[in-house]
C-alpha cells in the first residue's frame, strides 16, 4: 500500500545492538524511539509486548521489518482502513 505516514519505531542503540549481536535478549524499553516516514507498507502485524504490557505493530516495508509503538487498530485508523474487531485477522476485509 502506498502511503505517507510517520510512525514511532523502536531502534537499536549501542547497548541493544551489542546485546543482539551476541544473542542476548534485551528489553524493548532500552531501545531508542525514532520517527520514521513510511511511503510504502506491505504488511501490518500485531503482537503483545510483555515489556510494555500492551500491543504493538510490526510493519513490513520492502523486505524489512520494523516494530512500531502503535497498536494495529490505531495504525489502521490513521491509514483510514476499516478494522473489524470481530474479525481481527481480516478474513472478511474489503
DSSP file (Angstrom, degrees, kcal/mol; ACC not computed):
  #  RESIDUE AA STRUCTURE BP1 BP2  ACC     N-H-->O    O-->H-N    N-H-->O    O-->H-N    TCO  KAPPA ALPHA  PHI   PSI    X-CA   Y-CA   Z-CA
    1    1 A X              0   0    0      0, 0.0    40,-2.3     0, 0.0     2,-0.3   0.000 360.0 360.0 360.0 127.8    0.0    0.0    0.0
    2    2 A X  E     +A   40   0A   0     38,-0.2     2,-0.3    40,-0.0    38,-0.3  -0.652 360.0 140.2 -79.2 136.1    1.4    3.4   -0.9
    3    3 A X  E     -     0   0A   0     36,-2.8     2,-0.3    -2,-0.3    76,-0.0  -0.935  47.6-133.0-158.7 176.3    1.1    5.9    1.9
    4    4 A X  E     +     0   0A   0     -2,-0.3     2,-0.3     2,-0.0    35,-0.2  -0.812  45.6 143.2-143.7 102.9    2.9    8.7    3.6
    5    5 A X  E     -A   38   0A   0     33,-2.0    33,-3.3    -2,-0.3     2,-0.5  -0.999  40.6-139.0-144.9 141.5    2.8    8.3    7.4
    6    6 A X  E     +A   37   0A   0     -2,-0.3     2,-0.3    31,-0.2    31,-0.2  -0.882  28.1 177.8-103.3 132.9    5.2    9.0   10.2
    7    7 A X  E     -A   36   0A   0     29,-2.6    29,-2.7    -2,-0.5     2,-0.5  -0.969  34.9-110.4-135.7 147.6    5.4    6.4   13.0
    8    8 A X  E     -A   35   0A   0     -2,-0.3    61,-2.7    27,-0.2     2,-0.4  -0.685  40.8-167.9 -78.1 121.8    7.4    5.9   16.2
    9    9 A X  E     -AB  34  68A   0     25,-3.5    25,-2.6    -2,-0.5     2,-0.4  -0.915  23.2-123.3-117.5 135.4    9.8    2.9   15.6
   10   10 A X  E     -A   33   0A   0     57,-2.7    57,-0.5    -2,-0.4     2,-0.4  -0.648  37.9-172.8 -74.7 125.8   11.9    1.1   18.2
   11   11 A X  E     -A   32   0A   0     21,-3.5    21,-2.6    -2,-0.4     5,-0.1  -0.936  24.6-109.8-125.5 144.4   15.6    1.3   17.1
   12   12 A X        -     0   0    0     -2,-0.4     2,-0.2    19,-0.2    19,-0.1  -0.367  31.7-168.2 -64.9 148.4   18.7   -0.4   18.4
   13   13 A X     >  -     0   0    0     17,-0.1     4,-2.6    -2,-0.1     5,-0.3  -0.603  46.8 -77.4-120.2-171.8   21.2    1.8   20.1
   14   14 A X  H  > S+     0   0    0     -2,-0.2     4,-1.8     1,-0.2     5,-0.1   0.904 130.0  45.2 -57.9 -42.9   24.8    0.9   21.1
   15   15 A X  H  > S+     0   0    0      2,-0.2     4,-2.0     1,-0.2    -1,-0.2   0.955 117.3  40.6 -68.2 -51.6   23.7   -1.2   24.1
   16   16 A X  H  > S+     0   0    0     14,-0.3     4,-2.6     1,-0.2    -2,-0.2   0.855 113.8  54.5 -70.0 -33.1   20.8   -3.1   22.5
   17   17 A X  H  X S+     0   0    0     -4,-2.6     4,-2.2     2,-0.2    -1,-0.2   0.917 108.2  49.1 -64.3 -42.9   22.8   -3.7   19.3
   18   18 A X  H  X S+     0   0    0     -4,-1.8     4,-1.1    -5,-0.3    -2,-0.2   0.909 113.0  47.4 -63.7 -42.1   25.7   -5.2   21.2
   19   19 A X  H  <>S+     0   0    0     -4,-2.0     5,-2.8     1,-0.2     3,-0.5   0.924 111.8  49.8 -64.3 -44.4   23.3   -7.5   23.1
   20   20 A X  H ><5S+     0   0    0     -4,-2.6     3,-1.4     1,-0.2    -2,-0.2   0.879 105.1  58.3 -62.8 -38.3   21.5   -8.6   19.9
   21   21 A X  H 3<5S+     0   0    0     -4,-2.2    -1,-0.2     1,-0.3    -2,-0.2   0.812 110.6  41.9 -62.9 -30.7   24.8   -9.3   18.2
   22   22 A X  T 3<5S-     0   0    0     -4,-1.1    -1,-0.3    -3,-0.5    -2,-0.2   0.299 120.0-107.6-101.4  10.1   25.8  -11.9   20.8
   23   23 A X  T < 5 +     0   0    0     -3,-1.4     2,-0.4     1,-0.3    -3,-0.2   0.705  69.6 143.9  78.2  20.8   22.3  -13.3   21.0
   24   24 A X      < -     0   0    0     -5,-2.8    -1,-0.3    -6,-0.2    -2,-0.1  -0.795  52.4-116.3 -95.3 133.2   21.4  -11.9   24.4
   25   25 A X        -     0   0    0     -2,-0.4     2,-0.3    -5,-0.0    -1,-0.0  -0.338  33.4-165.6 -63.6 147.3   17.8  -10.8   25.0
   26   26 A X        -     0   0    0     -6,-0.0     2,-0.4    -7,-0.0   -10,-0.0  -0.926  24.7-105.9-132.5 158.0   17.3   -7.1   25.6
   27   27 A X    >   -     0   0    0     -2,-0.3     3,-2.2     1,-0.1     4,-0.3  -0.697  20.5-137.8 -85.1 132.1   14.3   -5.1   26.9
   28   28 A X  G >  S+     0   0    0     -2,-0.4     3,-1.4     1,-0.3    -1,-0.1   0.775 102.8  69.0 -62.5 -24.0   12.5   -3.1   24.3
   29   29 A X  G 3  S+     0   0    0      1,-0.3    -1,-0.3   -19,-0.1    -2,-0.0   0.708  92.0  60.8 -65.4 -18.8   12.4   -0.2   26.8
   30   30 A X  G <  S+     0   0    0     -3,-2.2   -14,-0.3     2,-0.1    -1,-0.3   0.590  88.2  94.7 -83.4 -11.2   16.1    0.1   26.3
   31   31 A X  S <  S-     0   0    0     -3,-1.4     2,-0.2    -4,-0.3   -19,-0.2  -0.363  81.6-111.1 -74.9 158.7   15.7    0.8   22.6
   32   32 A X  E     -A   11   0A   0    -21,-2.6   -21,-3.5    -2,-0.1     2,-0.6  -0.616  23.5-136.0 -83.2 151.4   15.6    4.3   21.2
   33   33 A X  E     +A   10   0A   0     -2,-0.2     2,-0.3   -23,-0.2   -23,-0.2  -0.955  30.4 173.9-111.7 117.8   12.3    5.5   19.7
   34   34 A X  E     -A    9   0A   0    -25,-2.6   -25,-3.5    -2,-0.6     2,-0.6  -0.905  32.9-116.1-125.1 151.9   12.7    7.4   16.4
   35   35 A X  E     -A    8   0A   0     -2,-0.3     2,-0.4   -27,-0.2   -27,-0.2  -0.773  32.6-171.5 -89.2 123.1   10.2    8.7   13.9
   36   36 A X  E     -A    7   0A   0    -29,-2.7   -29,-2.6    -2,-0.6     2,-0.6  -0.888  17.7-138.2-111.6 145.3   10.3    7.0   10.5
   37   37 A X  E     -A    6   0A   0     -2,-0.4     2,-0.5   -31,-0.2   -31,-0.2  -0.925  19.0-159.0-102.6 121.2    8.4    8.2    7.4
   38   38 A X  E     +A    5   0A   0    -33,-3.3   -33,-2.0    -2,-0.6     3,-0.1  -0.867  21.5 174.2-102.7 129.6    6.9    5.3    5.5
   39   39 A X  E    S+     0   0A   0     -2,-0.5   -36,-2.8     1,-0.3     2,-0.3   0.591  77.7  28.9-102.0 -19.2    6.0    5.7    1.9
   40   40 A X  E     -A    2   0A   0    -38,-0.3     2,-0.4   -35,-0.1    -1,-0.3  -0.998  60.4-171.7-141.6 137.4    5.0    2.1    1.4
   41   41 A X        +     0   0    0    -40,-2.3    20,-0.2    -2,-0.3     3,-0.1  -0.988   7.0 174.6-128.7 122.7    3.7   -0.5    3.9
   42   42 A X        +     0   0    0     18,-3.1     2,-0.3    -2,-0.4    19,-0.2   0.680  67.9  14.4 -97.9 -21.7    3.5   -4.1    2.7
   43   43 A X  E     -C   60   0A   0     17,-1.5    17,-2.8   -42,-0.1     2,-0.4  -0.991  53.0-165.1-156.6 142.5    2.4   -5.8    5.9
   44   44 A X  E     +C   59   0A   0     -2,-0.3     2,-0.3    15,-0.2    15,-0.2  -0.993  18.3 166.7-130.9 126.2    1.0   -5.0    9.3
   45   45 A X  E     -C   58   0A   0     13,-2.6    13,-2.7    -2,-0.4     2,-0.4  -0.891  18.5-147.8-130.9 163.9    1.0   -7.5   12.2
   46   46 A X  E     +C   57   0A   0     -2,-0.3     2,-0.3    11,-0.3    11,-0.2  -0.982  16.3 171.8-134.7 145.0    0.4   -7.1   15.9
   47   47 A X  E     -C   56   0A   0      9,-2.2     9,-2.4    -2,-0.4     2,-0.6  -0.982  37.9-103.1-147.4 159.5    1.7   -8.8   18.9
   48   48 A X  E     -C   55   0A   0     -2,-0.3     2,-0.7     7,-0.2     7,-0.2  -0.743  30.4-150.0 -86.1 122.8    1.6   -8.3   22.7
   49   49 A X  E  >> -C   54   0A   0      5,-2.8     4,-1.6    -2,-0.6     5,-1.3  -0.842   4.0-161.5 -96.2 112.2    4.8   -6.8   24.0
   50   50 A X  T  45S+     0   0    0     -2,-0.7    -1,-0.2     1,-0.2     3,-0.1   0.888  88.5  55.3 -61.4 -41.3    5.4   -8.1   27.6
   51   51 A X  T  45S+     0   0    0      1,-0.2    -1,-0.2     2,-0.1   -24,-0.0   0.852 118.0  34.3 -63.1 -34.1    7.8   -5.3   28.5
   52   52 A X  T  45S-     0   0    0     -3,-0.3    -1,-0.2     2,-0.2    -2,-0.2   0.600 101.1-134.3 -94.6 -13.4    5.3   -2.6   27.5
   53   53 A X  T  <5S+     0   0    0     -4,-1.6     2,-0.3     1,-0.2    -3,-0.2   0.863  74.5  74.4  60.0  39.5    2.3   -4.6   28.7
   54   54 A X  E   <S-C   49   0A   0     -5,-1.3    -5,-2.8    -7,-0.1     2,-0.2  -0.975  87.8 -78.7-164.8 172.0    0.4   -3.7   25.5
   55   55 A X  E     +C   48   0A   0     -2,-0.3     2,-0.3    -7,-0.2    -7,-0.2  -0.577  41.3 179.1 -83.2 143.4    0.1   -4.5   21.8
   56   56 A X  E     -C   47   0A   0     -9,-2.4    -9,-2.2    -2,-0.2     2,-0.3  -0.892  23.8-112.1-133.8 166.1    2.5   -3.0   19.2
   57   57 A X  E     -CD  46  68A   0     11,-1.5    11,-2.7    13,-0.9     2,-0.5  -0.711   8.2-151.5-102.1 149.8    2.8   -3.4   15.5
   58   58 A X  E     -CD  45  67A   0    -13,-2.7   -13,-2.6    -2,-0.3     2,-0.5  -0.991  21.8-159.2-111.6 129.3    5.3   -5.0   13.3
   59   59 A X  E     -CD  44  66A   0      7,-3.2     7,-2.4    -2,-0.5     2,-0.5  -0.927   6.2-151.1-115.1 129.3    5.4   -3.3    9.9
   60   60 A X  E     +CD  43  65A   0    -17,-2.8   -18,-3.1    -2,-0.5   -17,-1.5  -0.859  19.0 173.4 -98.8 130.9    6.8   -4.9    6.7
   61   61 A X  E >   - D   0  64A   0      3,-2.9     3,-1.8    -2,-0.5   -20,-0.1  -0.882  67.3 -34.7-143.0 105.9    8.2   -2.5    4.2
   62   62 A X  T 3  S-     0   0    0     -2,-0.4     3,-0.1     1,-0.3   -21,-0.0   0.860 125.4 -40.9  51.8  43.9   10.0   -3.7    1.1
   63   63 A X  T 3  S+     0   0    0      1,-0.3     2,-0.3     0, 0.0    -1,-0.3   0.312 119.9 101.1  91.6  -8.7   11.5   -6.8    2.8
   64   64 A X  E <   - D   0  61A   0     -3,-1.8    -3,-2.9     2,-0.0     2,-0.4  -0.768  58.7-145.2-106.2 155.9   12.5   -5.0    6.1
   65   65 A X  E     - D   0  60A   0     -2,-0.3     2,-0.4    -5,-0.2    -5,-0.2  -0.967  13.3-172.3-126.2 139.1   10.5   -5.2    9.3
   66   66 A X  E     - D   0  59A   0     -7,-2.4    -7,-3.2    -2,-0.4     2,-0.6  -0.969  21.3-134.7-131.6 141.6   10.0   -2.6   11.9
   67   67 A X  E     - D   0  58A   0    -57,-0.5   -57,-2.7    -2,-0.4     2,-0.4  -0.878  28.3-162.1 -97.3 119.7    8.5   -2.6   15.4
   68   68 A X  E     -BD   9  57A   0    -11,-2.7     2,-1.9    -2,-0.6   -11,-1.5  -0.808  24.6-127.6-106.9 142.9    6.2    0.4   15.8
   69   69 A X  S    S+     0   0    0    -61,-2.7     2,-0.3    -2,-0.4   -61,-0.2  -0.461  81.7  85.1 -85.4  64.9    5.0    1.9   19.1
   70   70 A X  S    S-     0   0    0     -2,-1.9   -13,-0.9   -13,-0.1    -2,-0.2  -0.970  79.0-109.1-159.2 148.7    1.3    1.8   18.0
   71   71 A X     >  -     0   0    0     -2,-0.3     4,-2.4   -15,-0.2     5,-0.2  -0.445  29.2-117.6 -79.1 158.6   -1.5   -0.8   18.0
   72   72 A X  H  > S+     0   0    0      1,-0.2     4,-2.8     2,-0.2     5,-0.2   0.915 115.5  53.4 -60.2 -43.5   -2.7   -2.3   14.8
   73   73 A X  H  > S+     0   0    0      1,-0.2     4,-1.8     2,-0.2    -1,-0.2   0.920 110.7  45.8 -59.7 -45.6   -6.1   -0.8   15.3
   74   74 A X  H  > S+     0   0    0      2,-0.2     4,-2.1     1,-0.2    -1,-0.2   0.887 112.9  50.5 -66.5 -38.5   -4.7    2.7   15.8
   75   75 A X  H  X S+     0   0    0     -4,-2.4     4,-2.0     2,-0.2    -2,-0.2   0.930 109.2  50.2 -65.3 -44.6   -2.5    2.4   12.8
   76   76 A X  H  <>S+     0   0    0     -4,-2.8     5,-3.2     1,-0.2     4,-0.2   0.872 109.2  52.6 -62.1 -35.9   -5.3    1.2   10.5
   77   77 A X  H ><5S+     0   0    0     -4,-1.8     3,-1.4    -5,-0.2    -1,-0.2   0.924 108.1  50.6 -63.1 -44.0   -7.4    4.2   11.7
   78   78 A X  H 3<5S+     0   0    0     -4,-2.1    -2,-0.2     1,-0.3    -1,-0.2   0.850 111.2  48.6 -62.0 -33.5   -4.6    6.5   10.7
   79   79 A X  T 3<5S-     0   0    0     -4,-2.0    -1,-0.3    -5,-0.1    -2,-0.2   0.434 115.4-119.4 -85.0   0.6   -4.4    4.9    7.3
   80   80 A X  T < 5 +     0   0    0     -3,-1.4     2,-0.5     1,-0.2    -3,-0.2   0.890  65.8 142.5  61.7  42.0   -8.2    5.2    7.0
   81   81 A X      < -     0   0    0     -5,-3.2    -1,-0.2    -6,-0.1    -2,-0.1  -0.956  54.3-116.8-113.4 129.4   -8.6    1.5    6.7
   82   82 A X        -     0   0    0     -2,-0.5     2,-0.5    -3,-0.1    12,-0.1  -0.361  26.6-157.1 -66.7 144.8  -11.7   -0.1    8.4
   83   83 A X        -     0   0    0     10,-0.1     2,-0.8    -2,-0.0     5,-0.1  -0.987   5.8-152.6-128.5 120.8  -10.9   -2.5   11.2
   84   84 A X    >   -     0   0    0     -2,-0.5     3,-1.6     3,-0.4     6,-0.3  -0.832   2.5-164.5 -96.7 106.4  -13.4   -5.2   12.2
   85   85 A X  G >  S+     0   0    0     -2,-0.8     3,-0.6     1,-0.3    -1,-0.2   0.756  91.2  56.9 -63.3 -23.6  -12.8   -6.0   15.9
   86   86 A X  G 3  S+     0   0    0      1,-0.3    -1,-0.3    -3,-0.1     3,-0.1   0.632 116.0  36.6 -79.6 -14.0  -14.9   -9.2   15.5
   87   87 A X  G X   +     0   0    0     -3,-1.6     3,-2.4     1,-0.1    -3,-0.4  -0.515  69.2 164.0-133.6  64.2  -12.5  -10.3   12.7
   88   88 A X  T <  S+     0   0    0     -3,-0.6    -1,-0.1     1,-0.3    -3,-0.1   0.687  73.6  61.5 -63.0 -17.8   -9.0   -9.1   13.8
   89   89 A X  T 3  S-     0   0    0     -3,-0.1    -1,-0.3    -5,-0.0    -4,-0.1   0.551 107.9-125.0 -83.9  -6.4   -7.3  -11.4   11.3
   90   90 A X    X   +     0   0    0     -3,-2.4     3,-1.6    -6,-0.3    -2,-0.1   0.738  60.7 145.4  75.6  23.1   -9.0   -9.5    8.4
   91   91 A X  T 3  S+     0   0    0      1,-0.3    -1,-0.1    -4,-0.1    -3,-0.1   0.736  79.5  38.0 -68.8 -20.0  -10.6  -12.6    6.8
   92   92 A X  T 3  S+     0   0    0     -5,-0.3    -1,-0.3    -8,-0.1    -2,-0.1   0.130  89.0 139.5-112.7  19.9  -13.7  -10.6    5.8
   93   93 A X    <         0   0    0     -3,-1.6   -10,-0.1     1,-0.1    -4,-0.0  -0.229 360.0 360.0 -64.5 153.2  -11.7   -7.4    4.9
   94   94 A X              0   0    0    -12,-0.1    -1,-0.1     0, 0.0    -4,-0.0   0.445 360.0 360.0 -77.1 360.0  -12.7   -5.4    1.9
